[in-house]
């Protein structure tokens, strides 16, 4: 009988696909400038669009970070296992924040399950949603931001896999 959860093969395939997308995005030509010696001037609309996209993606990451905080508060025994993943999400939030600023911290995503296994499964679902959101944002992002989003989406997919496995080991 086959399990219906995230498989190692599926997680690696998704990560590889995202990495390939990032590489292909970086390989495109630059239509804005034909002279490589001159700096490219971005128009104000493109800058505002990128800032808006960065803010939205930083908000998504901050929401997941808040979910980690709630799970750790509700289940202190999980804190050690969740600490490295939480630290990575904090760094993703910083990287996505516009101009290196802080992302606005959203309200807590809601109550956390009283069962530790269910709480970890909820975190895995939050990471999957984050990976999906970052992957979808790739479609409209400029190449530099697209590479960052691809990397963060791949990390979120890996987090979802690791959390799924942690849920199996949680008593």
N, C-alpha and C positions, 0 to 999 in steps of 0.2 A: 504494500500500500504506500502511496506517495504522500508525503506531508504537503500541506498547502501553504506553509510559511515561506519566508524568504530563504532561498538556498544560497549556499556559498557560490555556486556557479552563476546564479542570477545576479548576485551582488557584484561579482567580478566582471560579468558581462556589462552591467550598467556602468560600472566605474570605467571600464575600457571604452565604452561608447562615449561617455562624457569627455574622457581625455582625448579621444580622437576628434570629437567636435571642437574641443579647445584648440587642438593643433591645426585643424583645417580652418578655423576662424582666423588664426594668426597668419595663415599662409596667403590670404587674399591680398590683392593689390591695393594700393592707396590711391583712390580716385581724387582725393582732395588736393594733392600736390604732385606735379611732375618734376619739380626741381627739388632734389633731396637736400640741398644746402640751405634752403629757406625753411623756417618753421611754418607749420600748418596752423592757420587761424581757424578756430572753431567758431561757428556763429553762436550767438547768445541762446537761441532756441535749443540747439543741440546740448549746450552746457546745462541749461535748465532741465532738459529731459533726462540727462544722465544723473543729475542731482536728485531728481524726483524718483528715478528708478533705484538709485543707491539708498535713498531714505526708505523706500518701500521694502527693499530686501533686508536692510538693517533692522527694520521693524519686525520682519518675519523671524530673523535670527534672535532678536531680543525677546520675542514671545516664547521661543523655544527655551531660551536661557531662563526665563521666568518659570517655565514648566519644570526645568531641572531643580530650581530653587524650591519649588513647592514639594516636589517628590522627596528631596533631601530633608526638608523640614518634617514632612509627614512620616518618613521612614529613615531615621538616622543611621540604621545599620547599612543602608545602601550608599551612604555618602562616599566611602572609600572607593567603591566600584564605579561610581558615577563621576568622581572628581576629574579624571583625565578628559572625559568626554565634555563635561561642563566647561572646563578650561578651554578646550578647542572651540566650543560654541561662542565663548566670550571673545576669543581672538577673531573669529569670523565676524562677529558683530562689530568689533572695532575696525576691521579691514573694510567692511562694507559701509560704515558710517561716512557720510560726506565730509571730505576734507579732514579726515582723521578725528572728527568730533565724536561726541557720544551719541548713541542712538537713544531716542526717547524710550523709556522703559514702559511697556504697555501694562495694563492691569493684568493681574494674575489670570491665567487661562481657565480657572475654575477649580473646583475641589478635586483633590487627588484621591484615588481609590484607597480604601483602608487596607486592602490586600497588597503586599509588596510586589507580588508577581504581576498583578494587574496594573500597578503603578508603573512598573518597568515597561510593560506592554504599551501603556498609554504614551510613555516617552518615545518608544520605537515608532508609534504612529505619528507623533509630532515631528520626529526626524524625517519620516517619509514625506509628510506634507511639506516640510522645509526643502527637501531635495527636489520635490516636484515644482515648488514655487520658483526656486532658483533656476531650474532647468527651463521652465517656461519663459523666464525673464531673459534667457539667452537670445531669444528671437529678436528682441528689440535693442539689445545692448551694443554699444560700440565695442570694437575688438578687445581693447585692454580690459574693460569691465567684464566682457564676456568670458575672458580667460579666468578672471577671478571667480566669477559665478560658477563656471564649470568645475573649478577646483573645489569650491565650497559645496556645490551640489554633490560631487563625488564623495566628499567627506561626510556629508549628511547621510548619504546612502550607506556608507560603511558604518556609521553610527547606528543606523536603523538595524543593520544586520547584527552588530555586536550587542545591541540592547535586546534583540530577539533571542540571541543565544544566552544572554544573562538572565532573561526571564525564565528560561528553561532550568537554570541552575538555582534560582531564587526559591527558598523554602516557602 
